[in-house]
Amino acid sequence: MRTKLNLLTATAVVLSFLAVREAYADPRGLWNTEDDSAQVQLESCGDELCGRIVWLENPTDDQGNPVADAENPEPELRDRPIEGLKIVWGLQGAGDGESWKDGKVYDPESGKTYNARITLEDQDTLSLRGYVGAPLFGRTSTWTRADSERAE
């Protein structure tokens, strides 16, 4: 009898852990970038995960114009505003419930696009890895979940 009780208790503990893990296994939502200079809204785009910049700490230049995508390698896109820009796309679930892979991330500061993967570290922290070729050759940025969108 005692063995059954121990088994039931152990099962309940494991199931509660899995339920908590499942509760934060969703990267959709509002995220502050590592340097806290922008907020990105991650959302479903069909079967994939994508993200747009929805807030910038400095949304305008010295003349009061929206900060533009000036470093874009395509000249016709250099006048588009960074705020509202899709910078993450194509991410697909890796099957483990906590990471998404095979996507792309665009860095408006350099105008470069990198391969991307996201891993949820916990409910309020994610790691975005941008890389060229293999993930070994890249950089990881840590984002924190935002409570709400910041005011202009």
Backbone torsions as a table, in degrees:
resi	resn	phi	psi	omega
1	MET	NA	-44.7	-179.7
2	ARG	-63.1	-36.3	178.6
3	THR	-63.8	-41.6	178.1
4	LYS	-63.9	-40.3	179.3
5	LEU	-64.4	-42.5	177.5
6	ASN	-63.5	-41.1	178.7
7	LEU	-64.2	-43.7	177.8
8	LEU	-63.5	-41.3	178.9
9	THR	-63.7	-46.1	179.1
10	ALA	-61.7	-41.9	178.2
11	THR	-62.6	-42.8	179.3
12	ALA	-62.6	-40.8	179.2
13	VAL	-63.7	-46.4	179.7
14	VAL	-62.2	-45.4	180.0
15	LEU	-64.0	-38.0	178.6
16	SER	-67.8	-36.8	176.2
17	PHE	-62.7	-44.8	179.3
18	LEU	-63.8	-37.3	178.6
19	ALA	-65.3	-41.5	177.8
20	VAL	-65.7	-43.5	179.6
21	ARG	-60.4	-43.3	179.5
22	GLU	-63.4	-33.6	-177.4
23	ALA	-63.3	-31.0	179.3
24	TYR	-109.7	15.8	178.8
25	ALA	-86.4	31.3	179.2
26	ASP	-128.1	109.3	-177.9
27	PRO	-80.0	-6.1	-179.3
28	ARG	-64.1	140.5	179.5
29	GLY	139.0	-168.5	-174.8
30	LEU	-98.7	130.1	-175.4
31	TRP	-128.8	138.8	171.8
32	ASN	-87.5	134.6	177.4
33	THR	-70.7	167.8	-174.1
34	GLU	-55.7	-42.4	-178.6
35	ASP	-89.5	5.0	177.0
36	ASP	64.0	22.1	-178.2
37	SER	-94.4	-6.9	-178.3
38	ALA	-153.4	160.2	171.1
39	GLN	-121.6	138.5	-179.4
40	VAL	-120.7	131.5	176.1
41	GLN	-95.3	111.9	174.8
42	LEU	-90.4	134.7	-177.2
43	GLU	-150.9	167.4	176.4
44	SER	-76.4	134.7	173.3
45	CYS	-125.9	87.9	-171.7
46	GLY	68.9	-127.4	179.0
47	ASP	-89.5	4.0	-175.6
48	GLU	-115.1	172.3	177.4
49	LEU	-109.8	135.5	177.8
50	CYS	-139.4	169.2	-178.9
51	GLY	-152.0	144.8	179.5
52	ARG	-123.1	148.4	172.3
53	ILE	-75.0	121.9	-178.7
54	VAL	-112.2	-10.5	178.8
55	TRP	-153.4	138.7	174.8
56	LEU	-125.1	141.1	177.0
57	GLU	-62.0	-40.2	178.5
58	ASN	-123.7	83.7	-173.6
59	PRO	-78.6	-12.4	-178.5
60	THR	-125.5	155.8	177.3
61	ASP	-86.7	-171.8	-177.2
62	ASP	-62.8	-24.2	179.3
63	GLN	-92.8	2.1	179.6
64	GLY	86.2	6.8	178.0
65	ASN	-85.8	150.3	176.8
66	PRO	-57.5	138.6	176.8
67	VAL	-61.4	128.4	-174.4
68	ALA	-102.4	164.6	179.8
69	ASP	-80.9	56.8	-169.8
70	ALA	-63.3	-24.0	-177.8
71	GLU	-92.1	2.8	-178.1
72	ASN	-59.6	135.0	180.0
73	PRO	-67.4	-16.2	178.2
74	GLU	-98.5	109.8	-175.1
75	PRO	-52.5	-35.5	-177.8
76	GLU	-69.2	-12.9	-179.9
77	LEU	-101.5	-1.8	-173.8
78	ARG	-71.6	-14.9	179.3
79	ASP	-94.3	-7.7	-177.8
80	ARG	-71.9	142.1	-179.8
81	PRO	-67.6	144.2	176.6
82	ILE	-71.7	-38.8	177.9
83	GLU	-65.7	125.2	-175.9
84	GLY	97.3	-7.5	-176.4
85	LEU	-74.6	134.1	174.2
86	LYS	-76.5	119.5	-178.5
87	ILE	-116.1	-10.9	177.9
88	VAL	-130.4	133.4	178.0
89	TRP	-157.8	161.7	172.9
90	GLY	77.1	5.9	-178.9
91	LEU	-71.1	134.2	-179.7
92	GLN	-122.5	142.6	178.8
93	GLY	-55.7	136.8	-179.0
94	ALA	-85.0	-5.7	178.3
95	GLY	94.3	-6.8	-179.9
96	ASP	-98.7	-2.8	178.3
97	GLY	79.6	-0.7	-179.7
98	GLU	-135.2	1.4	178.3
99	SER	-141.6	153.3	-179.3
100	TRP	-131.5	139.4	-171.6
101	LYS	-138.6	179.5	174.9
102	ASP	62.3	28.6	178.3
103	GLY	-105.2	-169.6	178.0
104	LYS	-131.8	151.3	173.2
105	VAL	-134.2	134.0	179.0
106	TYR	-105.0	130.0	177.4
107	ASP	-102.2	103.8	-177.9
108	PRO	-66.3	-20.7	178.7
109	GLU	-70.3	-33.0	-179.7
110	SER	-107.4	-18.1	-176.1
111	GLY	78.0	14.3	-177.2
112	LYS	-105.1	149.2	176.6
113	THR	-112.7	135.1	-177.2
114	TYR	-124.7	158.5	167.7
115	ASN	-64.5	152.9	-176.0
116	ALA	-142.7	151.0	169.7
117	ARG	-145.6	150.0	-179.3
118	ILE	-125.1	138.5	174.1
119	THR	-128.9	127.9	174.2
120	LEU	-80.2	119.7	178.3
121	GLU	-82.3	-39.1	174.1
122	ASP	-160.8	-171.1	-174.6
123	GLN	-58.2	-32.5	-172.9
124	ASP	-116.2	11.4	-177.3
125	THR	-138.3	132.1	172.8
126	LEU	-132.4	152.8	175.9
127	SER	-110.4	125.8	175.8
128	LEU	-108.0	119.3	179.4
129	ARG	-107.5	119.2	173.7
130	GLY	-104.5	134.9	-175.0
131	TYR	-153.1	163.6	175.3
132	VAL	-113.7	125.6	-179.1
133	GLY	75.9	-104.4	-179.5
134	ALA	-99.3	149.8	180.0
135	PRO	-55.6	-21.4	177.7
136	LEU	-59.5	-31.7	-177.1
137	PHE	-101.6	74.7	-178.0
138	GLY	-164.6	-165.0	-178.3
139	ARG	-137.3	141.9	178.3
140	THR	-107.8	133.7	176.3
141	SER	-116.4	135.0	-179.7
142	THR	-101.7	124.3	178.6
143	TRP	-109.8	150.7	177.0
144	THR	-117.5	143.0	-179.1
145	ARG	-65.7	136.3	-180.0
146	ALA	-92.6	145.5	176.7
147	ASP	-71.9	-39.8	-179.3
148	SER	-160.8	164.3	178.4
149	GLU	-69.6	138.3	-178.7
150	ARG	-76.4	152.9	178.3
151	ALA	-75.5	155.6	178.4
152	GLU	-62.0	NA	NA
